[in-house]
Each structure stands twice: as structure tokens, then as C-alpha cells.
Amino acid sequence: FLRAAASSRRPDRSDTPMPSRSLRVAVIGAGAAGLVAARELRREGHAPVVFERTDGVGGTWVYEADADASASPEPLVTQRRSNLDASLRTNLPRECMGFLDFPFVAGPDGDTRRFPGHAEVLRYLQSFARRFDLDGLVRLETEVVRVSRETSGTSWRVRYSRKASGSEKRETDEEVFDAVVICNGHYSQPHFADVAGVDAWPGKQLHSTSYRVPEPFHGQVVVVIGCGPSGTDISRDIAGVAKEVHLASRWSLSATSEKLPGHANMWFHSEIDRAQEDGSVVFHDGSRVKADVIMHCTGYKYNFPFLTNDATVSVDDNCVDPLYKHVFPPQVAPRLSFIGLPLKVVPFPLFELQSHWVAGVLSGRFKLPSKDEMVRDVTAFHSRLAARGWPRRYTHRLRDREFENEDWLAEQCRRGGPEGWRREMFDAAMQVMVERPENYRDEWDGGDYDHLLAQANRDFAAHCQ
Ligand code: FAD
């Protein structure tokens, strides 16, 4: 039945009334966000054109085996699309992760695991593009290099660079669009932790974005900074071949370093205090190790190199501001929007709801508040975060507020939001990831979540009728 669900030809939403305004819209990026944005825009009656700088759709989920693990950090800053390691599996159960109306279920030939490998996610996105006939909307190997506002104030000039036909040379061209939807992802510009003394430290520094396989770390002493999903997975991967792995985290509750239970060669420390010329790395807890490598699993920075000041937003301390509900810059809304900025979320359903909202606002079916009201809302939002002591760089981290945000979006779109089972599954996944990072993916099918899976399957069947 699940296979049938995956391949069924469900008609597009039929209850969508004719839009009052049909626009030509540039979508930047053909990852999960760009694909679902294109689908929602077209469903709403717009004419989207998707620009994708690489040679295929799928964004992050296109694995690139050739990351140079010996490279210094700098060359990795640009043009890297994928940052997946070879063994990466999803950190969410597939049922929970998929788009709301296109179930991510196991097919006959793929990776049938509940937490599948990266290739299965790419297959899913490619089949999403096929199912909704999106490939024809995507201009591959075409990079947007500049987005500027026309003097009319209502349209945008998009300059792009692409390979000239029959030659390796690149040529640039420009087109004017009624609106631009930015879906360029935020996992390509690495953020490196500031480590005092690191310039004189003789070891090698890398960012998780360049990590692919553990072999280059054979016999080495590796310090991994950061205990998020990447730090957790990569440190354990490396521990299989390295001499020692030392995890440094600002979230360490212990005043001293600790050996990680179940591992002969892994230790958990507080933050790094400094690195020294003699090769040692000193932690706040007073412990020190002579290390060969520091691996920064410290996240990424938002980056929109193609945006001019006309966009009226800037990135400061990794906060994209001002943005109404993480999507619209009030001064130029709704003709410019961002899909996919929030972190610590279930990404695909969020992208879908944000895209639906943007498409409906552009057509005039959904209303935005006035510019002043949006600005006031953004200001009040930042004040609330500041009052809670929330650093500005965490502005787009939703976590506990994720479903509140999605319910709000769903209400704007007059549709249902994420299902109850999806929320419970997400919470459960987050909990087991922390409690049993080694094996939560393979122990999930132990019966504890059968009722959630059964509910998911019932909903998928209903979707696909
Ligand atoms: P991307 O996938 O990054 O796509 C952006 C696209 O825009 C790219 O194709 C890029 O080439 C293109 N682009 C950028 N700039 C330009 C330009 N100027 N012109 C034209 N094209 C451009 N999510 C989950 O749901 N489950 C997981 O288990 C999970 N694991 C993850 C593990 C890792 C290591 C990482 C980094 C992320 C993970 N995520 C996971 C989050 C994942 O990034 C999202 O699921 C989602 O794929 C992001 O989609 P996106 O479209 O926003 O960005």
C-alpha cells in the first residue's frame, strides 16, 4: 500500500480559486525549498522560473565525494553545494520528514530504512520534481549573481551567469521578474569557531562541510567542536579509526572532561580555551590534548551574495533582518521573499507552508498586514527574544516554536498544518537523538512508535486516494 501511495497520481489541489494576479516569479535554487516553492507558485497560477547553479536538482542532498579533506578552511567557503558525509543518514524518521502531501515512503528499489541514507532523500526530491512536472521550470547551471529592484519599485532585475552553449566560457544575461523567491539554502558558507591562539597552532583545521569519510583521520588525535547533529555523527564516525576524539561543547555540564561511556577513545570537554604553538588544545575545564586536527562542526552562515541593498535586509550576527515571520522584508513585501531560513525545524513541511503562503500573498488571495504593522511585529519579536536573553544569532532557531509557526502559516493559508503524529515523531526523534546518539536510527522500530507510524500511514492513504 505504501508503494501505491508513493506512486499514486493525486490531483493537484482542486479547491484553489482562480488567483487575482498571476506573476512571473524568479526562484533562486532548486533544492527542497526551491522545488516546493515552484510547485506552490504554479498551483497558484504564477509562472515560476527556477535558477539552479549546479547541474541537477536536490541541493544539499546531492552527495559530492570529492571534498578535499586536506584543504585549509578558506577554499571551502564558496561554491560547495553539498556537505554530506558518505555515511550520512537522516536524523528524522522518513514519514515525519517528507512534504505534507507527498509521503516520503519506501519504494521497491531504494533504501527502505526508516532513517534512510542521503541518496534516498535525493531520489525522493527527484521524484517530487517528476511528479509535479517541475524539471522543465528549472534552468540548470545558471547562477544568479545579482538581484536589484527596478525603478518602478514593483519588479526585480535578475542577472545570471551560465555556460555559453558549445563552450566552457560563461555568459551573463538579465531578465526582469515581478517577484523573487530566495531558496538558496544556508549550508554552504561555513561558520568557524573563534579559537584563541589558533594561528600559531601547527595542526590542521577543517569544517564539517568538507568531511566525507573517516579514513584520513586514521591514528590521529581529533578535536571536534560542536555537539549538534553533525558533531555527534562525525565524531563517532571518526572514532572508529582515530587514536582519540575529543568533543568540545559549550553545553558541557561537567566542570571536568569525561570519557564517553561505551567508547575507548572518546572524551567530552567544555569549550576550548586556547590552542598553542606546541600543538596542544586547552579546554576551559583545564584538560589539554596534543591534537592533529580541529574539526569545526559549528554550523553555517546565511549568505545572499547576489542581493543588493534594494532588498532592504542585511545579515548581522547570523540574523537576517528585518523579516516578517522569517519570510518577507516588510519594505519590499511581497515581491521579495525567503523560503527555508528557520533552523531546528522539520524543513520540508515548513518550506511547503511558507511557499504556499508566499504564492497566495503574491496572487492577492492572502493578505499581509501593512508595512508599518509588519515592522512593528518584527520589532516586537526581537524584543521578546532579547527579553529572554536569546542571542541574536539564534533568531531563526525555532525548535520549541516550530509548530506554533507552522500552525500560524497554515491558518494564513486556510489549510491544515502538520499532523499530530508528525509533531510527536519529531519530539521523539529529538529525544532519542540525545539519549542514544549511537543507535537511535536502528532502534527506532522497537514498537514504541508503532501507533504514530500507523497514524501516518492512515493519513498517507487518505492523501493518496
Ligand atoms: P539547499 O538544499 O542547500 O538548496 C539550495 C540550492 O540553491 C542549491 O541547489 C544551490 O546550488 C542553489 N543556489 C544557491 N545559490 C544560488 C545562486 N546564486 N543561483 C542559483 N542557484 C543557487 N533535513 C532534514 O529534513 N532531515 C535531515 O536528516 C537533515 N540532515 C541534514 C544533514 C546535513 C549535514 C545538512 C547540512 C542538512 C540537513 N538537513 C536535514 C537540512 C537540509 O538542508 C534541508 O532538508 C533541505 O535540504 C534544505 O533545502 P534548501 O532548498 O533550503 O537548501
Residues whose N, C-alpha, C, O or C-beta is under 5 A from the ligand:
A	BS01	FAD	I28 G29 A30 G31 A32 A33 G34 F51 E52 R53 T54 G58 G59 T60 W61 R81 N83 L84 R89 T90 N91 L92 M97 T142 E143 V144 C183 N184 G185 H186 Y187 I339 G340 P347
